[in-house]
């Protein structure tokens, strides 16, 4: 709870930081900044004078509006961005009320969305994020020229996780990624999962020959910011809270010590 209260005051800066993040690797598959700018450009491409009126069956305050203003207001709420409200114009009409699309209404919608985000984050227990429990690498005959990678998780927070396997060709070298599964769905309970990794990837990492001795392996399980709403809910939990790392030494195709 202290984490959530603390984030309330930092939320505007968090949003700015998230939108400025570069896309690196596979952990984040969407360039959010490009998407944001694209959607803002689309709104501004709507002629400023285009409007709709006479919507007598709409809720109060929504019977007339400028199309660009509606677009920007909806975008402001979607991106939790108060600055977009500055360009929202209320349309005044003798017979129809357009105050539902105005700078004040826009800011109210952004504030309401931010409040929902905080409530959603407060309902999440970070201890429920899936963590790695164990892993093994085997070479059963039925997988052909592959290594069978098995791993177990514990946790109950559902989502689409990323699983990455790195190995060290030797103790002084840099790690080499031999597997990266960036669309691994996990549900509301622990899982036992398996994937096959082509032996060729190991051979390439070890200059053509898979060693018989134990090698250093790192397995990373992470809940990345894949969906738009994750930017404003899961982002309130630091990456290290959404990530689990299992370091081990194992013989490729042998038993896990």
C-alpha positions, 0 to 999 in steps of 0.5 A: 500500500505504501508503494501505491500511495508513493506512486500517486504523487509520482504518476505524472512523471511515471507517464512521461518516463514510460512514453520516453522509453526506447524499445529494446529487445523483445520485452516490449513489443510496441513502440508506445511513443510512436503509437502515441504520436501517430494517434495525436496526429490522426486527431489533429488531421480532423478539420477543426471546424468539423462538428456533429450536432442534434444528437438528442438521444445522447447523454446530457452534454453530448448532443453537439461537439467538434470531431477533433475535440472528441478525438483529443478528449478520448485520446487524453483519457486513453493516454492519461495525458492532461496536456491534450485537453488544452486543445479540446474546444467546447461547441456552443449551440443555442439548442444543444449542450456540448459541455461534455466535450470541453477542457474541464470535461477532458481533465475530469476524464483523465483524472477518473482514468488515473484513479481507476489505474491506482485502484487496479494497481492497489488490487494487485499483490506483487507476490503473485507474479509468476516466479521460476521454481526450477528448470532442466535441460534434457535430450530424450530421443523423441525430440530429435536434434533438439534439447528439451527445456522444461521449467516450473513456475509458481504464482497466480497473476495471469498474463503473457510473460517472457521467458529467456534462456542465456548461456555462457560459453565459458566463465569469462565470456558474455552470455548468449541468448539461445531461446526467447519466448516472448508470448508465454501465457501463464494463468492463475496457478503454477505451471510446468512447461516445456519447449524444444530448443534446436541443438544448433543454437547450442553448437553455435554458442559453443563454436560447433561442439556442445560440451559434456561438462556443466555450463552456466545458464540463466533463465529469466521470466518477466511480465513485460508491458505488452498491453496499453493499460499495462503502461499505467498499472503494471508500470507502477511495479518496478521491473525487478518485481515483475522479473524472476531470474534462475541461475544454474549450472547444468549439463546440456542434456544431463540432469540438473544438479 
